[in-house]
Amino acid sequence: MGIEGSAARLLGTVELDPKEAVSNVALGDDRLFVSLRSGYGYYGFIGGGPVGIGASDGIGVGLPGATNVEESTYPVLVASGIAGGDLAFGRASLAGGDYNSGASLAASGKRAVLSNGWRGKLSVLDATNVSAPTLVREESVAGYVQDLRTAGNVGIASLGQDGVQTISLDD
C-alpha cells in the first residue's frame, strides 16, 4: 500500500503457499525483507492467501503448518521499488533449526540477518539483486535467538542466558 494523505493504495501482492504465514518484516535501503513460517508448527495449519506489499506496516496472515519437522524451512520474500511504485520481488529459502519458530529478522542496506529456529543458524541474505537473493554466510547458534538487531554492518543476536553472538553482514 502506498500512503497518500489519509488514504492507502495497494501497490501489489504476492501469493503465499497455503502452508506459509508472515513471521517478521524488516526494512533496509529500498528492500523489504519478509520472513515466512512454514513446516512443523504447534498450532497446525491455518493461513495462506495473498500478502499485500506496500509502504505501511499492515502485512500479515494466519499461522503456519506442516506435517513434520523435516519440512521445516524459512522462506524469505524480498521486495524493492516500494517508494517509487515499481515493485520487484524475489524469494529465498533457508533450512530450519531443531524446532520451528518465527525467524527473527533485521536489515541493513540491501542485506538482512535472520535466525532460523532453535539451535539453528544466523544467516546473512544479500538482496542486491532482488529477483535472486543470495545466502552470503551462515553461522551456527547454540540457543534461542530472543532478539536480533543490526549496528552498521554487524548482526547482533541476543541469546538470553547464553549471551550475545554477532555476525558480519559484509562479504
C-alpha positions as CSV (number, residue, x, y, z in Angstrom):
1,M,0.0,0.0,0.0
2,G,1.2,3.5,-0.8
3,I,0.2,6.2,1.7
4,E,-1.4,9.3,0.0
5,G,-2.6,11.7,2.7
6,S,-5.0,9.8,4.8
7,A,-5.6,7.1,2.2
8,A,-3.6,3.9,1.4
9,R,-3.2,2.5,-2.1
10,L,-2.3,-1.2,-2.9
11,L,0.9,-1.4,-4.9
12,G,1.0,-5.2,-5.4
13,T,0.5,-8.6,-3.9
14,V,2.4,-11.8,-3.5
15,E,0.6,-15.1,-3.3
16,L,1.8,-17.3,-0.4
17,D,1.7,-21.1,-0.3
18,P,-1.1,-22.3,1.9
19,K,1.4,-23.6,4.4
20,E,3.2,-20.2,4.7
21,A,2.5,-17.2,7.0
22,V,4.3,-13.9,7.6
23,S,6.6,-14.1,10.6
24,N,8.6,-10.9,10.6
25,V,9.4,-7.9,8.4
26,A,12.5,-5.6,8.3
27,L,13.1,-2.6,6.1
28,G,16.6,-1.9,4.6
29,D,17.6,0.5,1.8
30,D,14.7,0.1,-0.6
31,R,14.4,-3.5,0.4
32,L,11.6,-5.0,2.4
33,F,12.5,-8.4,3.9
34,V,9.6,-10.6,4.9
35,S,10.4,-13.9,6.7
36,L,7.7,-16.6,6.4
37,R,7.0,-19.5,8.6
38,S,6.5,-22.9,7.1
39,G,6.8,-26.5,8.3
40,Y,6.0,-28.1,11.6
41,G,4.1,-25.9,13.9
42,Y,2.3,-26.3,17.3
43,Y,-0.9,-24.7,16.0
44,G,-1.2,-26.8,12.9
45,F,-2.3,-25.4,9.5
46,I,-4.1,-22.1,9.2
47,G,-3.4,-19.4,6.7
48,G,-2.3,-18.8,3.1
49,G,-3.6,-16.3,0.6
50,P,-2.2,-13.1,-0.8
51,V,0.1,-10.8,1.1
52,G,-0.1,-7.1,0.2
53,I,3.3,-5.4,-0.1
54,G,3.3,-1.6,0.3
55,A,4.6,1.3,2.3
56,S,2.7,0.5,5.5
57,D,3.1,-2.0,8.3
58,G,-0.2,-3.8,7.6
59,I,1.3,-7.1,6.4
60,G,0.1,-10.3,8.0
61,V,-1.8,-13.6,7.6
62,G,-2.5,-16.6,9.8
63,L,-0.4,-19.3,11.4
64,P,1.8,-21.9,9.6
65,G,1.5,-25.7,9.5
66,A,3.0,-28.8,8.0
67,T,3.2,-32.5,8.8
68,N,6.7,-32.9,10.3
69,V,10.0,-31.3,11.3
70,E,11.8,-32.4,8.2
71,E,9.6,-30.0,6.2
72,S,10.8,-27.0,8.3
73,T,12.1,-24.2,6.1
74,Y,12.2,-20.4,6.3
75,P,11.2,-18.8,3.1
76,V,12.1,-15.1,2.8
77,L,10.4,-12.7,0.4
78,V,12.2,-9.5,-0.7
79,A,10.6,-6.5,-2.3
80,S,12.1,-3.4,-3.8
81,G,10.7,-0.3,-5.5
82,I,8.2,0.4,-2.8
83,A,8.8,4.2,-2.7
84,G,8.6,4.6,-6.5
85,G,5.8,2.1,-7.0
86,D,7.9,0.0,-9.5
87,L,7.8,-3.3,-7.5
88,A,10.2,-6.2,-7.9
89,F,10.1,-9.4,-5.9
90,G,12.4,-12.2,-5.1
91,R,12.4,-15.3,-2.8
92,A,15.0,-17.4,-0.9
93,S,14.6,-20.4,1.3
94,L,16.7,-21.2,4.4
95,A,16.7,-24.6,6.2
96,G,15.0,-24.6,9.7
97,G,16.5,-25.4,13.1
98,D,15.5,-28.1,15.6
99,Y,12.1,-26.6,16.3
100,N,10.1,-24.3,14.1
101,S,9.8,-20.8,15.4
102,G,9.4,-17.5,13.7
103,A,12.6,-16.4,12.2
104,S,14.0,-13.2,13.8
105,L,14.9,-10.7,11.2
106,A,16.9,-7.4,11.0
107,A,18.0,-5.5,7.9
108,S,20.8,-3.1,7.0
109,G,21.2,-1.7,3.5
110,K,20.4,-4.4,0.9
111,R,21.2,-7.2,3.4
112,A,19.3,-9.0,6.2
113,V,20.3,-11.3,9.0
114,L,17.9,-14.0,10.1
115,S,17.8,-16.6,12.8
116,N,16.1,-19.8,11.8
117,G,14.9,-21.9,14.7
118,W,16.1,-23.2,18.0
119,R,19.8,-24.2,17.7
120,G,19.5,-23.1,14.1
121,K,21.8,-20.6,12.3
122,L,22.3,-16.9,11.8
123,S,22.1,-16.4,8.1
124,V,23.0,-13.3,6.1
125,L,21.0,-12.7,2.9
126,D,22.0,-10.3,0.2
127,A,19.2,-8.8,-1.9
128,T,21.3,-6.5,-4.2
129,N,19.6,-8.5,-7.0
130,V,16.1,-8.6,-5.7
131,S,14.9,-11.2,-8.1
132,A,17.6,-13.6,-6.9
133,P,18.5,-13.0,-3.2
134,T,21.6,-15.0,-2.2
135,L,22.8,-16.5,1.1
136,V,26.1,-14.9,1.9
137,R,27.0,-16.8,5.1
138,E,25.6,-18.9,7.9
139,E,26.9,-19.5,11.4
140,S,25.6,-22.0,14.0
141,V,23.9,-20.5,17.1
142,A,23.8,-22.5,20.3
143,G,20.4,-21.4,21.7
144,Y,17.3,-19.5,21.1
145,V,17.7,-16.0,19.5
146,Q,15.4,-13.8,21.6
147,D,16.2,-10.6,19.6
148,L,18.1,-9.6,16.5
149,R,19.4,-6.2,15.5
150,T,21.9,-4.6,13.2
151,A,24.5,-2.0,14.0
152,G,26.1,-0.9,10.8
153,N,27.3,-4.0,9.0
154,V,27.0,-6.3,12.0
155,G,24.1,-8.5,13.1
156,I,23.7,-8.8,16.8
157,A,21.8,-11.7,18.3
158,S,20.6,-11.7,21.9
159,L,20.7,-15.3,23.2
160,G,19.3,-14.7,26.7
161,Q,21.3,-16.8,29.3
162,D,23.7,-17.8,26.5
163,G,24.9,-14.2,25.9
164,V,25.3,-12.4,22.6
165,Q,26.5,-13.5,19.2
166,T,27.5,-11.3,16.3
167,I,27.8,-12.0,12.5
168,S,29.3,-9.7,9.9
169,L,27.0,-8.6,7.1
170,D,30.0,-7.9,4.8
171,D,31.4,-10.3,2.2
